Each structure stands twice: as structure tokens, then as C-alpha cells.
Amino acid sequence: MEMNKRAIFILNDLLEKNYDAELGYRSIAEDVREIQLKAFILQNAEIRQDFAIDLTEQIVDLGGKPVSRGSSLINLQLAWINLKAIISFIDEKDIIRECIKGEEASLRDYHKALKSNKLDDATETMLEEHREEILDTIKAFESLESTGEYF
């Protein structure tokens, strides 16, 4: 039972961060002028929503109660991004850099969760799949940043 409590805590932390990431992507998409880049960013919001669903189901399967929303920290980050957009009229490359930073932070969170040794095999497999998707997203954003070609 103690292992389940620790696993539920770890998964709820990731769930909260995925809610934040989804909200962040949806907010950032509002500042993107280039239609294909906007669509890609919104696609990543959907991926984070799917991650949240996976995590919620796993938490329930472990007998836990999933958190229902993201952290208040994201509100500060979004306010800063919105202020930056208003003041400096940020361009697509700035937005892509912010997305990469967010994905790299998420990758660190998933690595930490997987190193905890508090998760069962099914949960680890799910988190490894999420982590691979995050790595693919980072690569895609880095490619966009280096080429400047938005599909």
C-alpha cells in the first residue's frame, strides 16, 4: 500500500504538470500567426491532454484520487509569456524556444519519475511511452527552430 501511495504522488505530480503543459500550449498558440505552426502547437496540447487521461486512469487503478487541475505556477509563466508577447511582439522562433524549454523540463520530470523505483511495470511502460513522445516533440521543435520552416 505504501508503494501505491508513493506511485500515486508521483503520477499526480506528472498529471498536474501535463495539465500545465496543455494549458501552456493552448495559450501560446493564441500568439502564433503562422497557421501550420499553430496547428502543431495545438497538436501538442492534445498530446498532453492524452497524457493526462493516461495518468488519471493509472492513478484511479492504483486506488488514488487524481488532481483536477494544474498548478498556479503556470499562471505566472503564462502571464510572463503574454506580457513578453505584448511588449516585444515575440516571433515564432521565440515561441518555439519557450516550447523546447517546457518540453525539456517535462523530460526531466519523467526521468525523475522513472528513476524513483516506486512504479509497477505497467506504469513505467506508460511513462516511457510518454517520455519518447516528449523526445520526439523536442526534436521536432528543434528542427523547426533551426530551419525556420513551419511545415
Summary of the structure (lengths in Angstrom):
residues: 151
radius of gyration: 16.1
end to end distance: 48.4
largest distance: 51.6
contacts: 439
relative contact order: 0.17
helix: 81%
strand: 0%
